[in-house]
């Protein structure tokens, strides 16, 4: 495109994103005067796509109604050659992502004062947008949903402006809000946004918190993490503070950032203004001056140096829908999409379809057919609201993701731990909770029952373990000692002790009666993510983000050996009922089987397409179950080379925890949605029944 575009003279194309191309242009006035502007026009292959047209129209309507010094202004809107366009204010400077890349390449860095200034200015824009009302005084409920570095412009004068309300949610289009579509730059998306739940201004607070984290750290905290593992860590709130990457960041500032990044919205700052005030209060106490002159100097210095060849980052504005395929069901405005079954009810269209989980395969190939018909489908309204779930019986009391599960030896009780800061004791026969175990000050990330089911042990992001009475649901003791989040807890067969591990890289054994630490040891160089104890109680296996698998003497805490394998961060481990084998899995989606006596890897089971985060042995150790982010639960023959796994169930959401109920062969699957699905375990012939060894 070149020459004159309506009354704009196109200078050059300056970028292309997932849905539009961007041009630098001069707006020509009636008197011949010119003004530099930016033209954003929908790409040709989306010109007939009503969904993308509505998205651009929404952006134009929202942006044109916002008049704030920290928001890029919309100047014009129209159509040329059947392609919609927006004319936007031109900002002479750089987008923040480009500024960070260029500064790093030149050996420069963004100072703490400059980082705080940038984010406070963004927060001013967000607070203004969040507070907008319509002509009748009703809230417009504007939520940006993509507060990313590429959507923040910094001018040569030190001005900071937020742009691209193309994925914003607002009560527009005749008062209708369309939700249920996951949109935005994945690494800046709040947990509730990833999981397809309702977003509100606190979702933008999370995005601003992540932006501040990146500016202070000099890198995104999840840089280089595989997409499936990245999603899991965001949902679980497993994000290290800025000082982990940049030790000069004060701990008080760590606290501000990490509160903004709480996975549960109610624990974050309640508004963009609250986060802005917290940052400004810190700046005052630290004696920092948040003025534009320093930031302007940085932008000018970066621009003054010749720019080398740019790396090839992902196209700006690429959404999770484009990169991964739908994470949840996309809302329909009644237009219908290929492969869907629409059903007319009361003037609206209900859309029912199986929901593919994150992956790079096309939707029709994303999930294999299960052997026993264990499939779950979700019926949603056009606005994306779940109306009905077809699938197994479910335990539904948790409000957020289920992180851990345990089942008593007699199969009567279950224990679940959740991101909602609670654990629940369940009567499995009645399908109802017996006790809610409340008291942790952070997400409950780990849980186990002692062998006689008299007590439960939980671990949390609040760095503590708690011991509970199963009979009364009362907390018997709080065990403090970990220097970071507790990732896994396992009760020892002796019924008196338990083991735990966490982000402080330690493994600890606790006396549950006295609360004292029996031993504490470190062998990992990164987060210790999972534990398993041999049935005889003599060995412990720990795994972590450093890819190491350490075998410990359970009595002394002495390292007996290390199982070194290929792959990525190891997230799950299980020991076979006879104590001879260990299974591990993680971000590389491979289930590995090890001989504990020799430390030799004896099989690598490949079939999952996304990270595997839960394992359980069955059949006397001949089979292992696995689950994760690809929406399948698989059964494997551990000794058969080339086994691709038998798909025994296809949940519609990531399964973060597994447990087996003995005797009746039921699988309890803890889901990212907060539900616990109970699937019948039906495998092909040759599977012997046996207790699980999670």
Beta strands, then each sheet from edge to edge (+ up, - down):
strand 1: 4-5
strand 2: 8-16
strand 3: 20-28
strand 4: 34-42
strand 5: 74-80
strand 6: 83-89
strand 7: 93-95
strand 8: 152-155
strand 9: 160-162
strand 10: 341-345
strand 11: 348-353
strand 12: 377-380
strand 13: 386-390
strand 14: 393-395
strand 15: 402-407
strand 16: 413-418
strand 17: 422-427
strand 18: 432-438
strand 19: 444-449
strand 20: 455-460
strand 21: 464-469
strand 22: 475-480
strand 23: 486-491
strand 24: 497-502
strand 25: 506-511
strand 26: 517-522
strand 27: 528-533
strand 28: 539-544
strand 29: 548-553
strand 30: 559-564
strand 31: 570-575
strand 32: 581-586
strand 33: 590-595
strand 34: 600-606
strand 35: 612-618
strand 36: 623-628
strand 37: 633-637
strand 38: 646-649
strand 39: 655-661
strand 40: 666-671
strand 41: 676-680
sheet 1: 1+ 2- 3+ 4- 6+ 5-
sheet 2: 7+ 8- 9+
sheet 3: 10+ 11- 12+ 13-
sheet 4: 14+ 41- 40+ 39-
sheet 5: 15+ 16- 17+ 18-
sheet 6: 19+ 20- 21+ 22-
sheet 7: 23+ 24- 25+ 26-
sheet 8: 27+ 28- 29+ 30-
sheet 9: 31+ 32- 33+ 34-
sheet 10: 35+ 36- 37+ 38-
end
